Amino acid sequence: MGASRPFAVTLVRIATLVIVLSAWEALARSGLVYQDVVPPLASIAGAAINILLDPTFYYDAAVTIGEIVGGYALSVVAGVGVGLLFGLQPFVRAAFIPYVNALATTPKIIFLPIVMLAFGVGPASKVALGAFAGFFPVVLSTSAGVLQVDPTLVKVARSYNLTTWQTIRKVHLPAMRVPIVTGMRLGLGVAVIAVLLAEIKFSNAGLGFLAIDFYDHFEIASLYATLLIIFFLAAAVNSGMSRLERSLQR
Amino acid sequence: MRSPITAGLCTLLLLAILIELVIMAGLISPFVIPLPSRVVLAVGKLWTAEDLPLAFGITLAEAAVAVALATAVAVPAGYVMWRLPVLGAAYRPWLGALFAAPTVLLYPLFLVLFGRSHTTVVAMGALTAAIPITLHVLDGLTGVSRTLENVGRSFNVTGGQLFWKIQLPAAAPTIFVGLRLGLIYGLVNVIGIEFLIVYGGLGRVVSSMYDNYEFPGMYAAIIFIVLIAFLLFWVLEHGEKASRTF
């Protein structure tokens, strides 16, 4: 039974993939929908190969990665800083955490017009939106992390007359590495989404722009292929951060 | 100033006054940040000219349909995956990966299939809401304590009684977390997609205000959406606290 279970699970997964892909192909060839709307799998695979062989893809990928890295770096620095402030100053936390919670729940993409008014249509507005989106998970996770630090550790630091900065560096930050990395993982996820959605909405470069450019020219197979590539790249980044998080928890 | 809430509100008010003064002094262009006083005045115009209550109603209706659809699909799906552990073992990792993946980026696919329509908005809301609900129904039922189930069996309860009297109530808190997440994800994505495809309720209002260079109105609409999020967060948090007291 024990040996047959993984086999059954694999069988279910393979069967699911076969059913879904066959259903797609059947729909594409049935004539029930306009063929360009649901392109055959071979067309999507061919489009994916063409995109990956085209140097434009790598230029757009570099733009997107640059925007994500810039925005994410800003969000981590600001998020950890403000999170520490919230954690160490309960009054400040109580005064501002309701606004942070509300903004964290708001869809970040609606702030795109504001950052575009401030930074224009280019990469700077994408960096700003990525930074804004990524900030909230980091700040919430960091401030919650400060509250979980063992008070004994802080008392020991005080008994050694450590300054506030020394206590943060030697006690809080090492003790909070797991919640900070959790916040960083969640922050990276939303920063990636914010940057790509912003590129889809208003931009002239990047993977999101590439996708919506295919849509505008009704190259639907290429659109599907681009979205799948973006989707898997983003999922891979998230999976990498999850592994880092798990390795820290051990 | 002893109350942190008053301190927070006063800081916001001071910030608004400071921004007003900085813009009046010409240090920031009013085309980047409009005067806060004009943003407040724009609320009235937004209310009448853009019919903000109707836009809010459309967003709420789309989110309600999306979450209802997601619940109708996700609860039975989670249940089936729990009853048939092979399915649970096969799909749980996929769902976990999908939950963390940027599903919202797939919205152009729905745009191709359904065009700029309520269907696209609702479909995206439902898709993003269904994933956490399914996961939490599955995890809630899987996590029911064996001891509780054994106690039920020792009383010779039927399978149906075991489910309704023991397993479902024990799984309920986790299922509610899933429904709460589903509601938040559904609403957030509905507003986001409305903004992106310039169709529907509140998200569409923000986008069309920007397109028409109505910046004070655009800021007012964004602040209105943040207030909705604030209210939603407050209701869900206090609702959960109240439910714990029962």
Interface residues (C-beta under 8 A of the other chain):
Chain A: R5 A8 V9 V12 R13 T16 V37 V38 F91 V92 R93 A94 A95 F96 P98 Y99 N101 A102 L103 T105 T106 P107 I109 I110 F111 L112 P113 I114 M116 L117 A118 G189 V192 I193 L196 L197 I200 K201 G208 A211 I212 Y215 I220 L223 Y224 L227 I230 F231 A234 A235 N238 S239 S242
Chain B: P4 I5 A7 G8 T11 L12 F31 V32 I33 V86 L87 A89 A90 Y91 W94 A97 A100 A101 P102 V104 L105 L106 P108 L109 L111 V112 L113 I184 V188 N189 I191 G192 F195 L196 G203 V206 S207 M209 Y210 F215 M218 Y219 I222 I225 V226 L227 A229 F230 L232 F233 W234
